[in-house]
Amino acid sequence: MHSLVNGLRRDQDAVVAGLSSPWSSGQVEGQNTRVKLLKRAGYGRASFDLLRKRILHRT
């Protein structure tokens, strides 16, 4: 717990900026999660070409 608190204190400016900013990275994180899910679902069975098609073809 002390390590976490010390890290937050060291990066206090970044923490305050992140909490007070009106911008959100939610859309980007959602896309990353979706791509990772598709990648895991095809692991060992599908080629890169199929993965690329599944990512580009949004369902």
C-alpha positions as CSV (number, residue, x, y, z in Angstrom):
1,M,0.0,0.0,0.0
2,H,2.9,2.4,0.8
3,S,4.3,1.7,-2.6
4,L,1.1,2.7,-4.3
5,V,0.8,5.9,-2.2
6,N,4.4,6.9,-2.9
7,G,3.9,6.3,-6.7
8,L,0.8,8.5,-6.7
9,R,2.6,11.2,-4.8
10,R,5.5,11.1,-7.3
11,D,3.1,11.4,-10.2
12,Q,0.6,13.7,-8.5
13,D,0.5,16.2,-11.5
14,A,-0.3,13.3,-13.9
15,V,-2.9,11.9,-11.5
16,V,-4.7,15.2,-11.1
17,A,-4.6,15.9,-14.9
18,G,-6.0,12.4,-15.6
19,L,-8.9,12.8,-13.1
20,S,-9.8,16.3,-14.1
21,S,-9.6,15.9,-17.9
22,P,-12.8,15.9,-19.9
23,W,-11.2,13.4,-22.4
24,S,-11.8,9.7,-22.1
25,S,-9.9,6.8,-23.7
26,G,-12.9,4.5,-23.3
27,Q,-13.5,4.0,-27.1
28,V,-9.9,3.1,-27.7
29,E,-9.8,0.7,-24.8
30,G,-13.1,-0.9,-26.0
31,Q,-11.6,-1.5,-29.4
32,N,-8.4,-3.0,-27.9
33,T,-10.5,-5.4,-25.8
34,R,-12.5,-6.4,-28.9
35,V,-9.4,-7.1,-30.9
36,K,-7.8,-9.1,-28.1
37,L,-11.0,-11.2,-27.7
38,L,-11.1,-12.0,-31.5
39,K,-7.4,-12.8,-31.4
40,R,-7.8,-15.3,-28.5
41,A,-10.9,-16.9,-30.1
42,G,-8.8,-17.7,-33.2
43,Y,-5.6,-18.7,-31.5
44,G,-4.0,-21.7,-33.1
45,R,-6.8,-22.2,-35.6
46,A,-6.9,-19.1,-37.8
47,S,-4.4,-17.3,-39.9
48,F,-3.5,-13.6,-39.7
49,D,-5.7,-13.0,-42.8
50,L,-8.8,-14.3,-41.2
51,L,-8.1,-12.3,-38.0
52,R,-7.6,-9.2,-40.1
53,K,-11.0,-9.8,-41.9
54,R,-12.8,-10.3,-38.6
55,I,-11.3,-7.1,-37.1
56,L,-12.2,-5.0,-40.2
57,H,-15.7,-6.5,-40.6
58,R,-17.5,-5.1,-37.6
59,T,-20.5,-7.2,-36.5
